[in-house]
Amino acid sequence: MASDSRRRIAVIGGGIAGLSAAWRLRESSADVVLFEASPRPGGWIRTTERDGYLLEWGPHSVLPSSPNLISLAQEAGVADQWESADSKARRRYVYRAGRPRALPTSPFGIPFSTALSFGGWLRVLTEPFRSAGGAEGETVKDFFHRRLGREAAAILADAMVAGISGGVPEELEMASFAPAVTEMEKTHGSLFRGLISRSRPEGVPFRGTGTLRSGMQSLPEALARGLGEAYQGSVTVTEMYRREDGWNLSVEGAYDGDTEGFDGVILAVPSGVSAKLVRPHNLRLSDLLGSISYASMVLVQIAYDASKCHFKPNGFGFLVPRQQSLEILGAIWSSSIFPWRTPAGHDLATVFMGGTRDPRLGEEDDSRILETALADLNQVHGSRFSADWCEIGRAPRAIPQAGKGHGRKVYAMQRECSQLAGVELAGGYLDGISLENCARSGLLAAERILQEPSA
């Protein structure tokens, strides 16, 4: 066991939550070792290149309200890579009644948007006059219905949930899915008033949304490099067990360091992996962790010539509510947001599919997936749309779903975990699925474990 002056902590999982936790522990002079089963850091943050195209297979960008990510990038030495999105990125679309329809960028644009009917937008405009407060465990659909109306719930909520989590709004708990939005209602009594009162954070190195010039994977790679030998890739933790001198680990992989006597362990892996590791020590916690459902996603990167399209990409992308004749969930117009991601005169779209709407899509062969993606983009962009090349990526069990009762479940997990001295949980299934939330989850887990007495 380490002395009180230098705690010895194991972090299991090298996604952004685990990397953030290890980074904070190292700053606090802890003796930290991070174990990551895959050969690269970052989890679902993955960037590749092909023929001069930069392909993002996970998150494409971050919002200005991401202080922890911005700070980590500064500390890891990649702050000079921040790039602002093109001004066109403010425009976003939903596909409805046969074509993409622009969403308003401000309340003043509502009369000009056909994303909802005139009556639908009129109901949205009454939002500031609606009383605040919904039932405990309110779903995303019910929240939108209560605050913005039936049509907004059917179109906007459905599209938003598909784009963010691959889920469906009637199955997700609003307070867990979008805690910042529910807090806005509590604080201001209205979403409109909350948005108007919100000010831009200081010290943000980009305008609008931002990304890293070399790809979002640059951040986890820089953090892993900064950790040095404390980062151990291609090492799988198969078991954790308690002895008098602390927590011991069993590992598989090329790690010949000491795996015994850890004062603490941070589990920053998917909930199902954590469930297996804690099962010998707390059956109730294991069952709770194992009950979290995940959505599997399929992504298709499509290179094409936008000049041939009837509908030309001129915004962030579009989302597809259900019952709109398309099978895809939506697409991000990568080269519209960040033009330097493609060679000059070429365009790139990232199509996302599957989710809980089509959970078995990832098991289909490539030809079926490509046929669906290309047919749907043909409907969106017109008959002259054609692909120069396509590349498919599968992300099984990628996005945790904050289902009904999720908040109570997280509370119960945290209570059960507190009975395991020196063990902390971190990850998107706890505090929200955005990159910023995952990073904050890891940082908070590190702070909690540093405050605990030695094992």
N, C-alpha and C positions, 0 to 999 in steps of 0.2 A: 504494500500500500504506500502511496505517496505521502510525504509529510504535509502538514496543514499549509505550509507556505507554498507548496507547488502541487496542486491537485492533479490527479491523473484521470483523464476522461476519454472514453471511447465514443466516437460518433459513428453510427451505422447508417450509411446512405450518403451519396455524393451528389444529390440534386441541390437546388439552390437553398433549400432549408438546411440540409446537413452542412453544406459549405459555409453558409452564414453562421451557423452555430460554431463550427470549428474555428472560423476566423475570429469570432468574438472571444472564444476561449483562449486562443493563442495571444490575443491582445491583453488578456488578463493574466498572462504568464502561466497558464495551466499547461501541463504536459498532455497534449491532445494527439490522438491518432484517429484518423477518419478512414473507415473501410467502405469501399465502393465495389459492388460485385461486377459491374461492367468495365470495359477497358477505357472508357472516357467519362469525364465528369459532366454534370449538368442534367441528368435525367432526361425529361422530354424536351429540354432545350437542345436543339440540334440544328446545325447549319452545315450545308454542303455547297459545293460549287460544281457547275457543269457548263462547259463551253462559254465561259464568261458570265454566266448567270449565277446569282447568289440565291440559294434556296433555303427558306426557313421552314422547318418541319414542326416546330413548336411555336411558342410566342414570337410574334413578329416585331413587337414594339412595346414600349411602356408609356404610362401616363405621367404628366408632371407631378401628380400626387404619389410619387414613389420615392420618398426621401431615403429609405434604407438601401434601395438598389442604387440610387445615385451616389450615396456615400460609399457603398462597397466598391463601385466602379472607380471612384476617386482613390480609395485606399489601395486597390489592386493595380492601379496604374493604367487604366484604360479610359479615363475620363476624356482624353483628347479624341476618342473615337465617336463621341455622341454626334448624331446627325438628326436634324429636324425633318419631319415629314413635309412633303410638298403641301402647299396651301390647299390643293384639291382634296386632301385627305379629310377635310372637315365635312365633305359631302358624303352621305351614306344613304343607302337605298334598301328598300324592301321590295321583293318581287311579289306583285299582286295583280291578278286579273290580266295575266299575259305579258307583263313588262315590268322592268325595274321602275320604281317610283321613289323620287327623292324625299328624304325626310327633311323637315325644316331644321336649319342650323340655329334658329332663335325663334321665340314666340311670334315675332313679326313675320316669319316665313310661313306660318301655319295656313293662312288663306290660299297660298299658292301650291300647297302639297296635296297630291292625290293619293298619298299612302293610306289615308283614311277618308271616309266620306265626309261631306260637310257636317252632317250631324255628329259623326264620330269626333271630329276636331272640336266642334262646339262643346261637346261633353268634356273633352280634355281641358278646355279653357275654364271650366267651372272648378277645376281642381283646388285652387286656393280657397274656395268657399266651402269645401267639404270638411267635416269634422275629422279630427285625427284619432287614430287608435283603432286597431283591428283585433280580432280574436287571437289568443295565444296559439302559436303554431300555424298562423295564417300562411297559405301557399302563395307563390309568386302570382299565380293566376288570380286568386282572390284579392290580393293586394292591388294589382293593376285594375281589376274590375271595380273595386271600392273607390280608388283614387281617380282613375282615368276613364272608366267606363267599359262596357262590354266589348265594344269593337276594338279598343286599344288592347284589351286583355287577349282577344283572339288573334290579333295581328302583331302588335308591337311586342307584347310579352312573349309570344310564341317564337318570334324571330330572334329576339334578344337572347333567350335562354338557349336556343339551338346554337347561336354563334358563340356564346361564352362557355357553355358546359356540355353541349351535345344532348341536353336533357329536354324535358317537357315541363311547362310551368305548373301544371296541376299536381305534379308529383314532388315539387321542391318547396322547402320551407323558406319563406322570404327572409326572415331574420338571419338565417345561416347563409343563404345564397348571396344576399346583398346587404350585409349589416350596415354599411355606410348610408344606404338609401333609407333603411328603416330608422336609423338614428337621425337622419335629416328630417323625417316626418316628426319624430318626437321633439326635436329641438326647435324647429321652425313652424310646425303645424301644417306645413305645405311643402311639396317638392319644388314648386315654382319659387316660393320665397327662399327656400334653401339654396337653390341654384343661383338666384340673384345675389344672395349675400356671400356666396363663396368667392374668395379672392385667390389669385394665382400664387402658389407657393414661391418663396424666394429661393434664389440660388439654383434654379433649374437650368441646366446647360443646353436646353433645346426648346423650340417653340412647338406647341401642340403636342402631338405624340413624338417620341424619339426612339431611335434604335442605335446600335453600334455598327460602325462602318464595315467591320469585318464579320458581322453577324452576331446575333445574340449569344451564340456559344462562346464568344470571346470572353464574356464575363466569368462563367464557371471555369473556363480554362485558366484565366488569369488568377482566380482565387486558388485553384489547385496548385498552380506554380508557386504562388506566394506561400502556401502551406509547406512546400518542400517535402521532406520525408514524412511529414505528418499526414500527407495524403497518400493512401495506399489503394490504387486501382486494381481491378481484376482480383479482388480478394472478397470472398463471400463469407459472412458470419453465419454459421449454421446452428449455433447454440450459445446461450448465455446461462451461466449458473453461478450461484452465490457461495462463497466460502468466507471464512473468518477474515481474510485479508481483503475482501471486496468482491467485485464482479469479475469472473473469468469468462473468456470467450473461446469457442472452438471455431477455427476458420479453415477455409479451403483456398489455396492460391499461393503465390510466391511471396509470402510474408514470413520472415524468420525472426521477427521481433517478439517481445514479451506480450503475451495475451492474457496475463493474469494480474490480479490486484488492482483493477480499475476502481477508483472512488465513485465513478458515475458512468452512466451510459445514456446517450441520447439516441432514441430510435427515430430516425428521419427517413424512413422507408415507407412504401405504401402500407396501408393499414393491415392488409392481409399478411404481409411479411412480418410486421410487428406482432400480429396475433399468434403466429407460430412460435416466435421467440419467447413471448411471455407466458405461453400456455402452461409450462410446468410450474409457474410461480403464482399465477392468478387466473383461474379459469374464467371468472366473470369478465375480467378485462379482455381476455382473449376472445370471448364470444362477442363482446361489444365491438371490438376492432374488426372481427371477421364479418360483422353484419353490414359494414359500409359497402354500398354498391358503387361500381365504377362504370363509366361509359367508354366503350371502345370506339376509336375513330379511324377513318381512312382518309388520307390526303392524296390529292393528285396535283402535281405541278405540271402546268400546261404552258408551253411556249407558243406564241402565235403572233400574228401581225394585226394589230388593232386597226390599222388604216383600212382594212378590208371589211370591218364589221359595220353593220347598220347602226347598232347601238355601241358607241365607243366608251370605254372605261374612263371615267373622269371623276373618280372619288376613291374612297377607302375600299369599297366593295359593296356587296349586297347580301341580304339574308332572306331566307325563304320560310315563311310560315307554312304550316301544314295545309293540305287541301288546295294547293296552288299548281298542281300538275307537274311539279318538279320533284325529283327524288333526292337531289343534293340538299344540304343544309344551307349552303351559301358559298361565297368565294371572296377572297381578298385579292384586289388588283395590285399585286406587289409592285409592278413597275410604274403604276400611277402614284402610289404613295412615296416610293423611293426610286426615282428613275435610274439611279446609278446601279441598281441591282441587275440590270440587263444591259447587253450591248446596245449601242445607239440604233434606233430604228426597230427594235424588237420589244416584245411585251411578254409579261408573265402573269399568270393567274394561279393562285393556290386555292383549289376547290376542296372543301371539307364535306365529308359524308359519314353516314352511319349513325353513331350516337345511340341513344335509347330508342329513337324512331326505327332504326334498322340495325339491331344489335349484332346480327350475324353476317353483315356485309363483308367484314374482314376475312371471312372464311371463303368468300367467292373467289374465282380465279380472276386474273388480271383483265382478261378480255371483257368480262361482264362489267367490272368496275369502270374500265375505260369507256365502254359503250355508253354507260349511264352518264358519266361525267361529260363526255363530248356532246351527247344528245341534248343534255340540259343547257350547256353553254350555247349550243346552236339555237335553242329557243330564246335565250337571253340576248345574244348578240346578233342574231340574224343568220340567214342561210349561207352567207359567204364566210362565216367563221370556219377556220380550219386550223388544226394544230400542226406546228412544226415538229414537236416532240413532246412526249409525256413521261412522267416518272411517278410511280406509286409508292406511298409509304403507309404502313399499317402501325397503329398505336393501340394494341390491346390493353384493356383496363387502364386507360390513361387518365381519365378525369373523374375524381370522386363526386358523387351525387349527394347533395345535402337534402335528403328526403324528409318527409314529414316526421316530426319529432327529433330532428337531428340535433337541435340545441340541447335538449334533455340528454340525448345520448352522449354528446361531447362532455357535458357536465359529469355524467356518470363515469365516463372513461377517465377523466382527470381525477375524480375522487378515488377510483380504484387504483390508478397509477400512483397516487400519493402514498399508498400502502407499501409500495416497492421502493425502499430507500435507495436513493441515488439513481433512479430511472426517470427519464422525462420523454415525452412524446413531442414530435414536431412534424408539420406537413400540411398540405393543402386540405386534407379532410377535416382538419381542426378549425382553422382560422380563415378559410377562404382560398379559392384556387388561383387567384392572380399571383404573378411573380412577386409583387410587393408583399402580399399577405404571406406567401411561403417564406420569403426572406425574414419577415418580421417574426414568424413562428419559430424559425431557427434561432434568431437572436434572443427571443424571450426564453426559449428553452435553455439556452446557455446561461442566461442571467439567473434563472431559477436554480439550476444545478450548482452554480457557484455559491449560492446562498445556503445550500444544504450543508449539514455537517458531514464530515468524511464518513465513508461507509465503514 
